[in-house]
Amino acid sequence: MTDIGIVGAGTAGLHLGLLLRQHDIPVTIYTDRSAEDVRTGRLPNSVAHHAVTVARERELGVDHWPVEEYGYVCHHHFVGGPNLFFRGDFAQPSRAVDYRIYQPRLMADFEERGGRIELRQVEADDLPALGARHDAIVVASGKRSLGEFFGIRPEKSPYRQPMRRLMVGLWTGIARTEPHGVTLSIAPGHGELIDIPIFSFAGHVNALLFENVPGGDLEVLADARYSDDPAAFRQLVLDKLRTHHPSVFERVDESSFQLTGPDDLLQGAVTPVLRNDYRLLDDGTVVIAAGDVHSVLDPVVGQGANSASYSGYTVGQEILADRGFGEDLGRRAAERRRERVETVSDWTNLMVQLPPADHIIQLLGAMSQSRSLCDEFTENFNHPERQWHDIVGSPEIAAAAIARHARAEEPANA
Ligand SMILES: Cc1cc2nc3c(=O)[nH]c(=O)nc-3n(C[C@H](O)[C@H](O)[C@H](O)COP(=O)(O)OP(=O)(O)OC[C@H]3O[C@@H](n4cnc5c(N)ncnc54)[C@H](O)[C@@H]3O)c2cc1C
């Protein structure tokens, strides 16, 4: 009988494992962190799942946080300099739940449904032994380990260093937007701020994800040490918000603005890369990469976990197709997800380019004038292929999108 080994209990590994368990396939997840380790650990990210991912969670029976209560419905944009404000709506809500709550719950679901979790760290040298135990191995170990096993695709990995230096924390004292949504604020030359309503241990709070341009005025946020002086740290964040991200600052109530806890803060940086889809072990067992180990994305457009879910699920569908393992499975899985994985990566890499591409600047200006264009751009957070091919993929595509929406919005008698 088919038996699958998965390395990693993140979104890619769990969504894959849960899908396979729905079909009674024996699955073992090998992971180096227990549910308790995850629950009590440092904030790992500030992930929003878009409607396509929420729909997948419903199919998997793990939609524990209904969007009616936990969701949000739009993106508010602010572009500093010209000071443009505009909004784009989703057709269906997105949702952000602290992964320290989300992942332990899904690990419990997986085990309740007959999945096995084995607590251990897996190195590349361990893969042959796992290959002898399973028909196929899916490595979903995230961005910090086992990436070298697969090797980088240089033609799809344009950067050699991080394009932003990050600081994300969970904060109280920020009023909701109306309608309830994420705010994407751009401080030209200095970076972006993504203000996300998120459900965490302290209830409904805000994740402020500062994406700071190296050398810019906001980079200090990636280095400042909260533990040295929490009050000074808080004041620094307030000052930077006031100067660079005023549309978020104006919703701050300074009397209740606080980090929700010392562990609710993450500082770092990621170098985006796309790696090869799979490798074969000497005995012919296929080892497939899924999620961040396959494609590391800067979080600026919030696609990594949505893509990890898609990728894990898609590999699962190919396993369920029951057309053999080995290299054939690797090829089929790669082909099935190629368009999504590559366009997510290309789109994200374009959005962190320095200086920004002219057509992205033009698109932002056009979106501030065209609600329908901004709605399409926003909804395409669910559909990266469409984002790339219909809106951002090249100057010509962007110009055509702007013209298409301008025509659609002309008054009928004009
Ligand atoms: C600040 C920030 C904000 C983000 N915001 C968004 C967002 O809004 N939307 C979005 O879609 N994405 C977002 N992302 C990206 C998202 O967090 C990742 O893309 C996603 O969590 C990757 O999932 P994964 O399953 O591939 O890996 P992970 O979630 O990293 O899981 C990896 C798993 O493998 C285990 N593991 C690691 N190494 C080993 C080993 N050697 N042996 C055994 N087990 C191992 C780990 O313990 C873990 O269980 C954000 C990221 C950051 C940093």
The ligand as an SDF file (V2000), in Angstrom:
LIG
                    3D

 53 58  0  0  0  0  0  0  0  0999 V2000
    7.1980   38.0980    8.5130 C   0  0  0  0  0  0  0  0  0  0  0  0
    6.5830   37.1310    7.5620 C   0  0  0  0  0  0  0  0  0  0  0  0
    5.3010   37.3450    7.0970 C   0  0  0  0  0  0  0  0  0  0  0  0
    4.7350   36.4640    6.1940 C   0  0  0  0  0  0  0  0  0  0  0  0
    3.4770   36.6980    5.7210 N   0  0  0  0  0  0  0  0  0  0  0  0
    2.9020   35.8600    4.8510 C   0  0  0  0  0  0  0  0  0  0  0  0
    1.5730   36.0790    4.3850 C   0  0  0  0  0  0  0  0  0  0  0  0
    0.9050   37.0420    4.7380 O   0  0  0  0  0  0  0  0  0  0  0  0
    1.0520   35.1840    3.5150 N   0  0  0  0  0  0  0  0  0  0  0  0
    1.7540   34.1060    3.0820 C   0  0  0  0  0  0  0  0  0  0  0  0
    1.2230   33.3280    2.2880 O   0  0  0  0  0  0  0  0  0  0  0  0
    3.0080   33.8590    3.5080 N   0  0  0  0  0  0  0  0  0  0  0  0
    3.5980   34.7090    4.3830 C   0  0  0  0  0  0  0  0  0  0  0  0
    4.8660   34.4470    4.8390 N   0  0  0  0  0  0  0  0  0  0  0  0
    5.6000   33.2760    4.3440 C   0  0  0  0  0  0  0  0  0  0  0  0
    5.1950   32.0110    5.1130 C   0  0  0  0  0  0  0  0  0  0  0  0
    5.4420   32.1790    6.4820 O   0  0  0  0  0  0  0  0  0  0  0  0
    5.9520   30.8110    4.5870 C   0  0  0  0  0  0  0  0  0  0  0  0
    6.0050   30.8450    3.1820 O   0  0  0  0  0  0  0  0  0  0  0  0
    5.2770   29.4980    5.0010 C   0  0  0  0  0  0  0  0  0  0  0  0
    5.0370   29.4770    6.3840 O   0  0  0  0  0  0  0  0  0  0  0  0
    6.1320   28.3170    4.5600 C   0  0  0  0  0  0  0  0  0  0  0  0
    5.4980   27.1280    4.9200 O   0  0  0  0  0  0  0  0  0  0  0  0
    6.3090   25.7500    4.8360 P   0  0  0  0  0  0  0  0  0  0  0  0
    5.3380   24.7000    5.1860 O   0  0  0  0  0  0  0  0  0  0  0  0
    7.0130   25.6600    3.5430 O   0  0  0  0  0  0  0  0  0  0  0  0
    7.4690   25.9020    5.9180 O   0  0  0  0  0  0  0  0  0  0  0  0
    7.4130   26.1640    7.4950 P   0  0  0  0  0  0  0  0  0  0  0  0
    6.1040   26.7210    7.9250 O   0  0  0  0  0  0  0  0  0  0  0  0
    8.6460   26.9160    7.8050 O   0  0  0  0  0  0  0  0  0  0  0  0
    7.4940   24.7230    8.1090 O   0  0  0  0  0  0  0  0  0  0  0  0
    8.6870   23.9880    8.1110 C   0  0  0  0  0  0  0  0  0  0  0  0
    8.5210   22.7780    9.0030 C   0  0  0  0  0  0  0  0  0  0  0  0
    9.6550   21.9160    8.8750 O   0  0  0  0  0  0  0  0  0  0  0  0
   10.2010   21.6630   10.1590 C   0  0  0  0  0  0  0  0  0  0  0  0
   11.6410   21.4730    9.9250 N   0  0  0  0  0  0  0  0  0  0  0  0
   12.5350   22.3780    9.5020 C   0  0  0  0  0  0  0  0  0  0  0  0
   13.7240   21.8050    9.3190 N   0  0  0  0  0  0  0  0  0  0  0  0
   13.5840   20.4980    9.6340 C   0  0  0  0  0  0  0  0  0  0  0  0
   14.4610   19.3900    9.6400 C   0  0  0  0  0  0  0  0  0  0  0  0
   15.7250   19.4940    9.2550 N   0  0  0  0  0  0  0  0  0  0  0  0
   13.9900   18.1880   10.0290 N   0  0  0  0  0  0  0  0  0  0  0  0
   12.6870   18.0620   10.4030 C   0  0  0  0  0  0  0  0  0  0  0  0
   11.8110   19.0640   10.4180 N   0  0  0  0  0  0  0  0  0  0  0  0
   12.2550   20.2740   10.0220 C   0  0  0  0  0  0  0  0  0  0  0  0
    9.8220   22.8730   10.9930 C   0  0  0  0  0  0  0  0  0  0  0  0
    9.8550   22.6230   12.3760 O   0  0  0  0  0  0  0  0  0  0  0  0
    8.4110   23.1200   10.4790 C   0  0  0  0  0  0  0  0  0  0  0  0
    7.5120   22.2280   11.0670 O   0  0  0  0  0  0  0  0  0  0  0  0
    5.4640   35.3300    5.7470 C   0  0  0  0  0  0  0  0  0  0  0  0
    6.7530   35.0920    6.2250 C   0  0  0  0  0  0  0  0  0  0  0  0
    7.3220   35.9900    7.1250 C   0  0  0  0  0  0  0  0  0  0  0  0
    8.7130   35.7350    7.6360 C   0  0  0  0  0  0  0  0  0  0  0  0
  1  2  1  0
  2  3  1  0
  2 52  2  0
  3  4  2  0
  4  5  1  0
  4 50  1  0
  5  6  2  0
  6  7  1  0
  6 13  1  0
  7  8  2  0
  7  9  1  0
  9 10  1  0
 10 11  2  0
 10 12  1  0
 12 13  2  0
 13 14  1  0
 14 15  1  0
 14 50  1  0
 15 16  1  0
 16 17  1  0
 16 18  1  0
 18 19  1  0
 18 20  1  0
 20 21  1  0
 20 22  1  0
 22 23  1  0
 23 24  1  0
 24 25  2  0
 24 26  1  0
 24 27  1  0
 27 28  1  0
 28 29  2  0
 28 30  1  0
 28 31  1  0
 31 32  1  0
 32 33  1  0
 33 34  1  0
 33 48  1  0
 34 35  1  0
 35 36  1  0
 35 46  1  0
 36 37  1  0
 36 45  1  0
 37 38  2  0
 38 39  1  0
 39 40  1  0
 39 45  2  0
 40 41  1  0
 40 42  2  0
 42 43  1  0
 43 44  2  0
 44 45  1  0
 46 47  1  0
 46 48  1  0
 48 49  1  0
 50 51  2  0
 51 52  1  0
 52 53  1  0
M  END
$$$$
